[in-house]
Amino acid sequence: MPQITAIWQIALETPLINIMVLLTVVLGGSYGLAILAFTVISRALMFPLTLRMLNSMKGLQEIQPQMAEIQKKYTDPKRRQEEVMKLYREAGVNPLGCLGPQLVQFPIFIAVYQVIRMTLGSTPEGMLALSGRLYDYPIIQNAIPLSSTWLGMDLAAQGNYFLVAAVFASMWLQQRISSSRPMATTQAASDQQRQMNTMMQWLMPAMFAWFVIATPAGVGLYWASSTIIGIILQWIFVGPGDFTWGSLIPNVVRERLGMPRLATPDQRRLASRAALTQHAEVPGGDRTESRTTDEGSGDEREDSRRGNRAGARPARPAPRPGRRRRNH
């Protein structure tokens, strides 16, 4: 355990402390701007992983018609899973690629918490511990102590409810946009997926909002700005799905404003499933029509055969009216 702590400090925590102090000096002593700059830098460094995640999300969205066809065609769960994995390989999609940036961001989130707590420490013990972690460069050594005030906020204090609301709203919006894409699932799986999306849409923002309440406000500033950057990247590279800004207006408010009501989640789910099924059947549409026509022709032939077996005779044509003879 002590070795892991030492590796954590040497490899991640101590470099981040010095980077944060240097950014504060470069940006005119503004610790808030230093946090924003660090957020942009960290997101830029993780952009390859983020792009891979976004491409995986976009690929999953594009193969939804094929997924719907597989779900409809195969009833055996094992065979269905095999066909789904085959489809993933053929499309070059890795569902686990969506987890890369989240797995990397969480250790950075913990490290940022430690860095902000140490760099903005005001006690003599905290200043002494910080001086022992700084690199031996005058531009960094002379920057201590740092000012924690930015835009009227104390970034070292806990319980900044403005940043708590910003974190909750940005994460809720990100989850809302991510869950606004059609999923090719069965009825039971679709209901389960919808319940999971609803739970994640509220649980994840609430959990991180609680973290922000119990940590310095600088951590909330970092996480809110990082989430907003993630929303922008997702909007650019993947798209909003069926999400619209008007969908954030409740039906009660829409009725008072004279706007049309929004579809319920069940209605959106049924419409999405119908669209996916229709899209999946387009390549075989001619076959479906041909099969229907053939079935209809077969029924007519069967009726004809039944009539012949029953001794039915075709109706004779009506006789032509004869000419009257003239009496001479």
C-alpha positions in Angstrom: 0.0 0.0 0.0 2.7 2.6 0.7 4.4 1.7 -2.6 1.1 2.4 -4.4 0.7 5.7 -2.6 4.2 6.7 -3.6 3.7 5.7 -7.2 0.4 7.7 -7.3 2.1 10.8 -5.9 5.2 10.7 -8.1 3.4 9.7 -11.3 0.3 11.8 -11.1 -0.3 14.0 -8.0 3.0 15.9 -7.8 3.1 16.7 -11.6 -0.4 18.0 -11.4 0.4 20.2 -8.4 3.2 21.9 -10.3 1.2 22.2 -13.5 -1.6 23.9 -11.6 0.7 26.3 -9.9 2.5 27.1 -13.2 -0.9 27.7 -15.0 -1.9 30.0 -12.2 1.2 32.1 -12.7 0.9 32.2 -16.5 -2.8 33.2 -16.3 -2.1 36.2 -14.0 -2.6 34.5 -10.7 -6.2 33.4 -11.4 -6.7 29.9 -10.0 -10.1 29.6 -11.6 -8.7 30.2 -15.1 -5.9 27.7 -14.3 -8.6 25.0 -13.5 -10.4 25.8 -16.8 -7.1 25.7 -18.7 -6.2 22.4 -17.1 -9.6 21.0 -18.0 -9.1 22.0 -21.7 -5.5 20.5 -21.7 -6.6 17.2 -20.1 -9.6 16.9 -22.5 -7.2 17.5 -25.4 -4.8 14.8 -24.2 -7.7 12.4 -23.9 -9.2 13.3 -27.2 -8.0 10.1 -29.0 -9.8 8.0 -26.4 -12.8 10.3 -26.5 -12.9 10.1 -30.3 -12.8 6.4 -30.1 -15.6 6.4 -27.7 -17.7 8.7 -29.9 -17.0 6.6 -33.0 -18.2 3.5 -31.1 -21.3 5.4 -30.1 -21.9 6.5 -33.7 -21.2 3.0 -35.0 -23.7 1.4 -32.5 -26.3 4.0 -33.7 -25.7 3.1 -37.4 -26.1 -0.6 -37.0 -29.4 -0.4 -35.1 -31.4 -1.6 -38.1 -29.3 -4.7 -38.4 -29.6 -5.2 -34.7 -33.4 -5.0 -35.0 -33.3 -7.6 -37.8 -31.2 -10.0 -35.6 -33.5 -9.6 -32.6 -36.5 -10.3 -34.9 -34.9 -13.3 -36.7 -33.3 -15.3 -33.9 -35.0 -16.4 -30.7 -32.2 -18.4 -29.3 -30.2 -16.1 -26.9 -26.9 -17.8 -27.7 -27.3 -17.6 -31.4 -28.5 -14.1 -31.2 -25.5 -13.1 -29.1 -23.2 -14.8 -31.7 -24.8 -12.9 -34.6 -24.6 -9.6 -32.6 -20.9 -10.2 -32.0 -20.4 -11.0 -35.6 -22.1 -7.8 -36.6 -19.8 -5.9 -34.2 -16.8 -7.4 -35.9 -18.0 -6.7 -39.4 -18.9 -3.1 -38.6 -15.7 -2.5 -36.6 -17.6 -1.5 -33.5 -16.3 -2.1 -30.0 -19.1 -1.5 -27.4 -16.4 -1.4 -24.6 -14.8 1.5 -26.4 -17.4 3.8 -24.8 -15.9 3.2 -21.4 -12.4 4.4 -22.1 -12.6 8.1 -21.2 -14.8 7.4 -18.1 -12.2 5.0 -16.8 -9.4 7.6 -17.3 -11.3 10.6 -16.0 -12.2 9.1 -12.7 -8.5 8.9 -11.4 -8.0 12.4 -12.7 -11.0 13.5 -10.8 -9.6 12.1 -7.6 -6.2 13.6 -8.4 -7.7 17.0 -9.1 -9.4 16.9 -5.7 -6.1 16.2 -4.0 -4.3 18.9 -6.0 -6.9 21.6 -5.2 -7.0 20.7 -1.5 -3.2 20.9 -1.3 -2.5 24.0 -3.4 -5.2 26.1 -1.8 -4.4 24.9 1.8 -4.2 27.9 4.1 -2.9 26.3 7.3 0.9 26.3 8.1 0.9 22.5 7.9 -0.7 22.6 4.5 1.8 25.2 3.2 4.7 23.2 4.5 3.4 20.0 2.8 2.9 21.9 -0.4 6.4 23.4 -0.5 7.8 19.9 -0.2 6.0 18.8 -3.4 7.0 21.7 -5.6 9.7 21.5 -8.2 12.8 23.5 -7.6 12.0 26.3 -10.1 11.7 30.0 -9.0 8.6 30.6 -11.0 6.8 27.9 -9.1 8.4 28.4 -5.7 7.7 32.1 -5.6 4.0 31.7 -6.6 3.0 30.4 -3.2 0.5 31.2 -1.6 -2.2 31.1 -4.3 -5.4 33.1 -4.2 -8.5 31.0 -4.0 -11.0 33.7 -5.0 -12.4 33.7 -8.5 -15.5 35.5 -9.7 -16.6 36.0 -6.1 -16.3 32.3 -5.3 -14.0 30.7 -2.8 -12.6 27.7 -4.8 -11.2 26.2 -1.6 -14.6 26.2 0.3 -17.1 23.4 0.2 -20.8 23.6 -0.6 -20.9 26.0 -3.5 -24.5 25.3 -4.6 -24.1 27.2 -7.9 -21.4 24.7 -9.0 -23.5 21.9 -7.6 -26.4 22.9 -9.8 -24.1 23.3 -12.8 -22.6 19.8 -12.3 -26.1 18.2 -11.9 -27.6 20.0 -14.9 -24.6 19.3 -17.3 -24.5 15.6 -16.3 -28.2 15.3 -16.6 -28.1 16.8 -20.1 -25.3 14.6 -21.1 -27.2 11.5 -20.0 -30.3 12.8 -21.7 -28.6 13.2 -25.0 -26.8 9.8 -24.7 -30.1 8.0 -24.0 -32.0 9.7 -26.9 -30.9 7.1 -29.5 -33.1 4.2 -30.6 -32.1 0.8 -29.2 -32.8 -2.4 -31.1 -34.1 -4.6 -28.3 -37.0 -6.9 -27.6 -40.0 -5.7 -25.6 -38.7 -6.8 -22.2 -35.2 -5.7 -23.0 -36.5 -2.4 -24.2 -38.4 -1.8 -21.0 -35.4 -2.8 -19.0 -33.1 -0.5 -21.0 -35.5 2.4 -20.6 -35.7 1.9 -16.9 -31.9 1.8 -16.7 -31.5 4.9 -18.8 -34.0 6.7 -16.5 -32.1 5.6 -13.4 -28.7 6.6 -14.8 -30.1 9.9 -16.0 -30.9 10.9 -12.4 -28.5 8.7 -10.4 -25.2 9.7 -11.9 -25.8 13.5 -11.7 -27.1 13.2 -8.2 -24.0 11.2 -7.1 -21.5 13.6 -8.6 -23.5 16.6 -7.2 -23.1 15.0 -3.8 -19.4 14.7 -4.4 -19.2 18.4 -5.3 -21.0 19.4 -2.1 -18.4 17.5 0.0 -15.3 18.8 -2.0 -13.7 22.2 -2.7 -15.6 24.3 -5.2 -12.6 24.1 -7.6 -13.5 20.4 -8.1 -17.0 21.3 -9.1 -15.6 23.9 -11.5 -13.4 21.3 -13.1 -16.1 18.6 -13.4 -18.8 21.0 -14.8 -16.4 22.4 -17.4 -15.2 18.9 -18.4 -18.8 17.7 -18.8 -19.8 20.7 -20.9 -16.8 20.0 -23.2 -17.9 16.4 -23.4 -21.4 17.4 -24.5 -20.0 19.7 -27.2 -17.8 16.9 -28.6 -20.6 14.4 -28.5 -22.9 16.8 -30.3 -20.3 17.4 -33.0 -19.1 13.9 -33.6 -22.2 11.8 -32.8 -25.1 14.1 -33.0 -28.0 14.7 -30.6 -30.1 11.7 -31.7 -33.8 12.5 -31.3 -33.0 15.1 -28.6 -34.3 18.7 -29.1 -34.0 21.7 -26.9 -37.8 22.0 -27.0 -38.1 18.6 -25.4 -36.8 20.1 -22.1 -40.1 22.1 -21.8 -42.6 20.2 -19.8 -46.1 19.5 -21.3 -47.7 21.6 -18.6 -45.8 24.6 -19.7 -46.2 23.8 -23.4 -50.0 23.7 -23.0 -50.0 27.1 -21.4 -47.9 28.4 -24.2 -50.1 26.9 -26.9 -47.4 24.5 -28.0 -48.1 20.8 -29.0 -47.6 18.2 -26.4 -44.6 16.0 -26.4 -44.8 12.3 -26.9 -44.5 10.1 -23.8 -41.5 7.8 -23.4 -43.7 4.8 -24.3 -44.9 6.6 -27.5 -41.4 7.5 -28.4 -40.2 3.9 -27.8 -43.0 2.4 -29.9 -42.4 4.9 -32.7 -38.6 4.2 -32.6 -39.2 0.5 -32.6 -41.6 0.8 -35.6 -39.1 2.9 -37.5 -36.3 0.5 -36.8 -38.4 -2.5 -37.9 -39.5 -0.7 -41.1 -35.9 0.2 -41.9 -34.8 -3.4 -41.3 -37.5 -4.7 -43.6 -36.8 -2.3 -46.5 -34.2 -4.6 -48.2 -36.7 -7.4 -48.1 -39.7 -5.4 -48.9 -40.0 -6.8 -52.5 -39.8 -10.3 -51.0 -42.6 -9.5 -48.5 -44.8 -8.1 -51.3 -44.0 -11.0 -53.5 -44.8 -13.4 -50.8 -48.1 -11.7 -50.1 -48.9 -11.8 -53.8 -47.9 -15.4 -54.1 -50.0 -16.3 -51.1 -53.0 -14.5 -52.6 -52.5 -16.3 -56.0 -52.2 -19.5 -54.1 -55.5 -18.9 -52.3 -57.2 -18.2 -55.7 -55.8 -21.3 -57.3 -56.9 -23.3 -54.2 -60.4 -21.9 -54.5 -60.4 -22.8 -58.2 -59.3 -26.4 -57.5 -62.0 -26.8 -54.8 -64.6 -25.6 -57.2 -63.6 -28.0 -59.9 -63.6 -30.9 -57.4 -67.1 -30.0 -56.3 -68.3 -30.3 -59.9 -68.9 -26.6 -60.4 -69.1 -25.7 -64.1 -68.0 -22.4 -65.5 -71.0 -20.1 -66.3 -72.0 -20.2 -69.9 -72.0 -17.0 -71.8 -75.4 -15.4 -72.4 -76.9 -16.3 -75.8 -76.9 -13.7 -78.4 -80.4 -12.3 -79.3 -81.6 -14.0 -82.5 -82.8 -12.0 -85.6 -86.6 -12.0 -86.2 -87.7 -13.3 -89.6 -89.6 -10.9 -91.7 -92.9 -12.1 -93.1 -93.0 -11.5 -96.9 
